[in-house]
Amino acid sequence: MDTDVSNRVLRTKELKLIFHHVMIDGKELFGAERALLFMLYKDRKELWSQVATCVKGIFKVNTDDGIIGACVKNGELVNVPNA
């Protein structure tokens, strides 16, 4: 058995679970209709999410794009109340 593969699979499952809990609890905490949580890959200038409310699959965005890019660039949360 390849322990490296087993460890990667376990970490992937743990990451999905963490994303899921943060999304549900965060959405309720902020009273939001939808939420999206990203991981930042600085070397690729890419934001990645596998969990988003009302979205299936993997969601990738360039760090220079739109409101998301502004959040990355400024290191601040942007709340859009009437998006």
Secondary structure, 3 states (H helix, E strand, C coil): CCHHHHHHHHHHHHHHHHHHHHHHHHHHHHCCCCCECCEEEHHHCEEEECCECCECCCEEEECCCHHHHHHHHHCCCCCCCCC
